[in-house]
């Protein structure tokens, strides 16, 4: 990923609101992937690219907003980025942070997409906010 020259819309949810949208007890995943098999991260990458990436990146240049993965991301806030090497975003994040978890918004703030790690599964969450 690289930083994008884009503004964060004033209408996007706060970082805390976004985290609650993917971490609340009532959250339902769009898709689950069994975390047990050796190729689980590869499967996560494939499903992310098929189910979430088109919603997140839209027809544009692939720019979106992300909370920096790992500790302290909520304090930093939304960061505009462009993924210059899709597919494979979840496994690339896991390689750096040790976990495939992250929360992202489409550049217009209308779609939230996330990956969470649950007990034995990866969850892909795709939500329309409009």
N, C-alpha and C positions, 0 to 999 in steps of 0.2 A: 504494500500500500504506500501511497505517497499523499502528502497533504494536498488538498485541492484549494484552488482559489475560488471559494464560494462562501456565501453568507449563510449563517444559521437563521432560518426564519423565526420571527418572534413568536409565532403561533405553535411551535413544537412543544410537546410535553416536557415538563421538567425531568431531570435525570431520575429523581425519586419516583415520579409517576410512571416513567417507562420501566423502571426496575420492578415496580409493583405489578405492572401488566404482564410480566413474564415470570414472576416469582411468587405470586399469590397462591393461596391454597385452592382457589377456584379456577386456576389456569388450565386450559385444555390444549394439548399440543396439536399442531396441524399434522405432524408426522413424528413417529418414533423410530429410532434405530437401536437395535440390540447392541449394547456396548461390549459384549463378551467376545465376539469373534476377533481374530487378529486383524482383519481388514475393516473393523468398525469405523475408524476415522476415514478411510477411503470411501466407504458407503455413505458416511455423513457428508463428505465433500460432494459426492455425486448428487445426493438428494437435495442438499442446500442449493446447488447450482441449478437444479431443475425446478424446485418449488419456491425458493425464496429469492434467488438472485434476480429473476425477471421482474419481480414486484419491487425489490429494493432499488435496483439500478435503473429500471425503466428503459425507455428507448434511447436515452441520452448517452453520455460519455462514461457512464458507470460511476458517477460521483454520488456519494451518500454520506450520511452522518453516522458516526460511531462513538460510543462511550469507550474511552481507552480501556482495553481489557486488562484484567489483573487488579490489584489493589489500588484504590484511589481514583478510579475512572470517573465516578460520580462527582467528585470534587472538581475535576478538570472540566467536565461538561462535554457537550456535543462537539465533535471535531469533524469538519468536512474532509473527506478523503476520496481517493480514486483507487480502486483495486486494479493494479497494473498487471496482475498475473492470475486472473480467474481461469479455471475453477481452483478450489483448494483452500478457500479462506479459513474454514474451521480448523483444518489440520495445521495450517501455518500459524494460526493464533495459538493452538495447543503446543506447538514446538517452541514458542517463545515464552508462554506463560505457564505451561504445564496443564492447562485446561482449555477445552474448546469453547468455553462459554464467552458469549458477547451479546451486546444489544446494539441494534442499528436502526436508523430511520432512513426512509427515502429522502432525497434532497428537498422535496417539498413538504416533508413532515407528515405526509398522509398515510404512510405505511410503516408499521413497526415489524421488524424481523429479528429473531434471536435464536441462539442455540443455548440450551441449558443442559447440564449433566445431572441426571437424576440417579437413583440408586443403581439401576442396571441398564439404563437407557440414555441415549441422547435424545433430546426433544428439539424439534424445529418448530418455532412459533411464528406464524405470519398473521398479522392483524391489520385490518383497515381502520384508520382513525377518522375517516371522513364521513 
